[in-house]
Amino acid sequence: MQKLIQSLLSSLSVDVSLIAGGRPPKKEHGDIMLNVFALAKSQGIPPNICAENIANSLSGHSYIASLSTIGGYVNVILSTDGIVALTEESLVLTPQNLLSGTHTIIDYIGVNVWKPAHIGHLCTPALGQSMIEMTRFLGGRVTSDSHIGDWGGIFGKLIVAFEKYGNREELEKSPIDHLFHLYVKITADVEANPEVDQECRDAFVELSKGNPYHVELWREFTNYTNTEVDRMMNIIGVKCDYHIGESFYQWITEINKELKNIPLLTHTMKMIVDELVEKEIATRNEDGSVAVIFDESLKLPSTVIQKKDGAMLYITSDIACVKYRLTNGWKPTTIGYFADMRQSLHFRQVFTITHLAWPELLEWVDFFHAGNGAIRLKDGAMSTRKGNIIRLETLIDDAFDRVASVLKEKHRILSDEDLHAIAVGAVKYAYLSQDREKDVVFDTDKATALEWNSGPYIQYASVRAQEILRQAGDVSFDYSLSSEMVSSYDRELLLILSESLKTIIDAHSRVKPHMIALQAYAIASMFNAFYSHSGKITTEEDLNLKAWRLSLVRASYEHLRTLFALMAIPLPQHM
């Protein structure tokens, strides 16, 4: 639609950059709405007069059937020529080069070692991967890093728990289940006995010193988790370039020497802390701890970056990670973090500290934190500490079974591959169709429904479009369009299709993948209405009308395929 609007505006002798164009909020107002308020302000005339002047200037354009004005708006109804031009523009969603020359680092996934992937772990991988796909579609370069949580006091707990309750056979047979069992058990012990808590702290200190026994256990626990994370991410269509965990920034020789095919670390967290103290950004306290006290104007609470016993914190790791990404040759223009909304303050502190420390490195770099709300089931919230979680794989398996059952009732027997695509699509779409900043209550019944706003509903529309095209066979898509050929359903479907590219651009700039999902739903809904009211398209005797409508079918499928790819959601071949 934007090319057509630009074509319309090119005939005007005014600053067209001050005119915004798009769909009107109500269909009865027309096909296109031009907003001239900014132009009116620049000209010093009332918006309604400006709108009338623009309408008069556009009158007679071959793309326009009729014009009307309401206040500072010009409403346009397209002529047949305009419909043809819009069709040519909207048939295929092609990758753009709008972000050419940019390099975005996406920090996402962030699963902790020992923790099974539960429904809450759907959030950042799904959001981050969608942002990656959108950025690449728009021509930007992306490097993704999971920054896995493979360091911290939890490893002291796991080491002690394994010594007390561990079973080597169970660890090798079902590592994540066993580690999770150990975590729940040791957590209860720590809460009941302060001596156990100190024992766990001592074990982590030994790990931090590079004690071979502790390092070996750490290595086992981490490797098992990395393997499991890769497996689960593969199931939901998430592919990360690097798994550089928090441990990397500790610079423990026994740990870092195993990491291959990544740029070398040139600074440890201790070096970072010393640098911040030297630059008077951080203060070393009498007890040996180090803290950053922000200027009052920044309205940020102080934060500790090193404990009195020398142990580093999560924020220290993130600060070190920023410097690593700025100095290792990646040369990012943007670094984006996908993490819980509750970490908003944390990232504000990280971004502020790094700007204070290395302004010369950040002159051309932007940061953003794309926070997400919580996700829970209808039955309520989960508790990892208590062992009360709904595993992501269980959720997908349940969706698989439900979809298979529903389709069987309709006498449709699909391959496991297609059923898997529908199940994953149901789960991912149910989440991605919601604004990431809001809490989401996950309802498996709604997610797997074949109607309304669901992944399977949209997937079915894409399969229907594919089937129409298969039935049509090798046909010509050339047509000569006349006004009487274009139904209201044809027109509305085309107008919705014409909004896809702008939606992608807006979704990327606002980091809101749900806009992509809602555009896909709008296309699927209108396509189904178009299909129901168009008759048997493949047997249409009027060859021009047949070619025109098959073009709309093909465009609908191509748009749905692209939009689902931008959410990293598969489409089934049959349904």
BELPE-V32273 format. One record per residue. RES is the residue in three letters. PHI is phi in whole degrees, 0 to 359 (* if undefined). Layout:
res | phi
RES | PHI
RES | PHI
This chain:
res | phi
MET | *
GLN | 295
LYS | 295
LEU | 295
ILE | 298
GLN | 299
SER | 296
LEU | 297
LEU | 287
SER | 297
SER | 276
LEU | 270
SER | 259
VAL | 227
ASP | 284
VAL | 289
SER | 295
LEU | 269
ILE | 249
ALA | 261
GLY | 232
GLY | 179
ARG | 282
PRO | 287
PRO | 294
LYS | 239
LYS | 300
GLU | 293
HIS | 284
GLY | 138
ASP | 269
ILE | 226
MET | 236
LEU | 253
ASN | 262
VAL | 247
PHE | 301
ALA | 296
LEU | 295
ALA | 299
LYS | 297
SER | 293
GLN | 271
GLY | 70
ILE | 234
PRO | 299
PRO | 303
ASN | 294
ILE | 293
CYS | 299
ALA | 299
GLU | 296
ASN | 296
ILE | 295
ALA | 299
ASN | 297
SER | 291
LEU | 273
SER | 302
GLY | 95
HIS | 297
SER | 296
TYR | 276
ILE | 247
ALA | 270
SER | 203
LEU | 227
SER | 210
THR | 234
ILE | 222
GLY | 59
GLY | 268
TYR | 239
VAL | 246
ASN | 259
VAL | 241
ILE | 253
LEU | 284
SER | 279
THR | 299
ASP | 299
GLY | 294
ILE | 297
VAL | 298
ALA | 297
LEU | 293
THR | 298
GLU | 300
GLU | 287
SER | 257
LEU | 300
VAL | 229
LEU | 269
THR | 259
PRO | 305
GLN | 249
ASN | 241
LEU | 297
LEU | 253
SER | 303
GLY | 91
THR | 262
HIS | 222
THR | 254
ILE | 261
ILE | 254
ASP | 257
TYR | 207
ILE | 74
GLY | 60
VAL | 290
ASN | 273
VAL | 302
TRP | 83
LYS | 264
PRO | 298
ALA | 290
HIS | 252
ILE | 301
GLY | 295
HIS | 281
LEU | 286
CYS | 298
THR | 293
PRO | 298
ALA | 294
LEU | 294
GLY | 297
GLN | 295
SER | 296
MET | 297
ILE | 299
GLU | 295
MET | 296
THR | 298
ARG | 295
PHE | 300
LEU | 272
GLY | 96
GLY | 270
ARG | 272
VAL | 227
THR | 239
SER | 247
ASP | 220
SER | 284
HIS | 46
ILE | 300
GLY | 279
ASP | 247
TRP | 210
GLY | 125
GLY | 301
ILE | 302
PHE | 287
GLY | 298
LYS | 295
LEU | 294
ILE | 295
VAL | 296
ALA | 298
PHE | 292
GLU | 295
LYS | 277
TYR | 234
GLY | 289
ASN | 226
ARG | 301
GLU | 297
GLU | 293
LEU | 298
GLU | 286
LYS | 285
SER | 218
PRO | 301
ILE | 292
ASP | 300
HIS | 292
LEU | 296
PHE | 295
HIS | 300
LEU | 296
TYR | 298
VAL | 299
LYS | 292
ILE | 289
THR | 298
ALA | 296
ASP | 297
VAL | 298
GLU | 294
ALA | 267
ASN | 219
PRO | 301
GLU | 295
VAL | 293
ASP | 301
GLN | 293
GLU | 300
CYS | 292
ARG | 297
ASP | 296
ALA | 295
PHE | 291
VAL | 299
GLU | 298
LEU | 298
SER | 297
LYS | 278
GLY | 89
ASN | 307
PRO | 305
TYR | 297
HIS | 292
VAL | 298
GLU | 297
LEU | 296
TRP | 304
ARG | 299
GLU | 298
PHE | 300
THR | 290
ASN | 297
TYR | 300
THR | 293
ASN | 302
THR | 298
GLU | 292
VAL | 298
ASP | 300
ARG | 296
MET | 291
MET | 295
ASN | 297
ILE | 300
ILE | 262
GLY | 76
VAL | 249
LYS | 232
CYS | 254
ASP | 287
TYR | 227
HIS | 239
ILE | 264
GLY | 280
GLU | 299
SER | 298
PHE | 305
TYR | 275
GLN | 281
TRP | 51
ILE | 259
THR | 308
GLU | 297
ILE | 268
ASN | 292
LYS | 294
GLU | 277
LEU | 280
LYS | 238
ASN | 61
ILE | 226
PRO | 302
LEU | 292
LEU | 275
THR | 251
HIS | 213
THR | 270
MET | 297
LYS | 298
MET | 297
ILE | 297
VAL | 299
ASP | 300
GLU | 295
LEU | 294
VAL | 293
GLU | 299
LYS | 277
GLU | 62
ILE | 274
ALA | 242
THR | 236
ARG | 270
ASN | 277
GLU | 298
ASP | 278
GLY | 97
SER | 285
VAL | 233
ALA | 223
VAL | 253
ILE | 252
PHE | 281
ASP | 300
GLU | 304
SER | 296
LEU | 279
LYS | 54
LEU | 235
PRO | 289
SER | 295
THR | 217
VAL | 275
ILE | 246
GLN | 209
LYS | 284
LYS | 295
ASP | 272
GLY | 92
ALA | 291
MET | 270
LEU | 245
TYR | 302
ILE | 294
THR | 295
SER | 299
ASP | 292
ILE | 295
ALA | 297
CYS | 296
VAL | 301
LYS | 298
TYR | 301
ARG | 292
LEU | 275
THR | 240
ASN | 262
GLY | 98
TRP | 289
LYS | 52
PRO | 285
THR | 258
THR | 214
ILE | 236
GLY | 244
TYR | 244
PHE | 254
ALA | 204
ASP | 311
MET | 305
ARG | 293
GLN | 265
SER | 302
LEU | 298
HIS | 307
PHE | 288
ARG | 299
GLN | 292
VAL | 299
PHE | 298
THR | 293
ILE | 299
THR | 292
HIS | 292
LEU | 291
ALA | 280
TRP | 226
PRO | 300
GLU | 292
LEU | 277
LEU | 253
GLU | 301
TRP | 243
VAL | 240
ASP | 253
PHE | 248
PHE | 210
HIS | 244
ALA | 265
GLY | 281
ASN | 237
GLY | 283
ALA | 278
ILE | 232
ARG | 213
LEU | 270
LYS | 301
ASP | 283
GLY | 124
ALA | 283
MET | 260
SER | 223
THR | 294
ARG | 300
LYS | 268
GLY | 82
ASN | 263
ILE | 224
ILE | 250
ARG | 291
LEU | 298
GLU | 296
THR | 297
LEU | 298
ILE | 293
ASP | 299
ASP | 296
ALA | 297
PHE | 303
ASP | 295
ARG | 293
VAL | 297
ALA | 300
SER | 293
VAL | 298
LEU | 291
LYS | 296
GLU | 298
LYS | 266
HIS | 63
ARG | 242
ILE | 253
LEU | 251
SER | 290
ASP | 299
GLU | 297
ASP | 293
LEU | 297
HIS | 296
ALA | 299
ILE | 291
ALA | 296
VAL | 298
GLY | 299
ALA | 297
VAL | 291
LYS | 292
TYR | 295
ALA | 303
TYR | 277
LEU | 292
SER | 282
GLN | 258
ASP | 302
ARG | 300
GLU | 281
LYS | 258
ASP | 292
VAL | 237
VAL | 261
PHE | 276
ASP | 239
THR | 298
ASP | 299
LYS | 292
ALA | 297
THR | 263
ALA | 293
LEU | 267
GLU | 226
TRP | 62
ASN | 277
SER | 216
GLY | 300
PRO | 301
TYR | 299
ILE | 289
GLN | 299
TYR | 296
ALA | 299
SER | 294
VAL | 295
ARG | 300
ALA | 297
GLN | 300
GLU | 294
ILE | 299
LEU | 294
ARG | 295
GLN | 295
ALA | 292
GLY | 71
ASP | 276
VAL | 239
SER | 276
PHE | 257
ASP | 277
TYR | 209
SER | 245
LEU | 269
SER | 235
SER | 299
GLU | 288
MET | 283
VAL | 272
SER | 276
SER | 296
TYR | 288
ASP | 301
ARG | 298
GLU | 294
LEU | 299
LEU | 299
LEU | 296
ILE | 293
LEU | 302
SER | 293
GLU | 267
SER | 299
LEU | 297
LYS | 300
THR | 298
ILE | 298
ILE | 298
ASP | 293
ALA | 298
HIS | 292
SER | 295
ARG | 264
VAL | 52
LYS | 229
PRO | 301
HIS | 297
MET | 295
ILE | 296
ALA | 299
LEU | 292
GLN | 294
ALA | 299
TYR | 296
ALA | 299
ILE | 295
ALA | 299
SER | 298
MET | 289
PHE | 298
ASN | 296
ALA | 294
PHE | 302
TYR | 297
SER | 293
HIS | 256
SER | 260
GLY | 74
LYS | 282
ILE | 297
THR | 291
THR | 252
GLU | 303
GLU | 282
ASP | 286
LEU | 295
ASN | 295
LEU | 295
LYS | 300
ALA | 296
TRP | 299
ARG | 286
LEU | 296
SER | 297
LEU | 293
VAL | 297
ARG | 299
ALA | 298
SER | 298
TYR | 296
GLU | 298
HIS | 293
LEU | 297
ARG | 299
THR | 292
LEU | 296
PHE | 291
ALA | 297
LEU | 289
MET | 259
ALA | 55
ILE | 247
PRO | 285
LEU | 248
PRO | 286
GLN | 276
HIS | 223
MET | 198
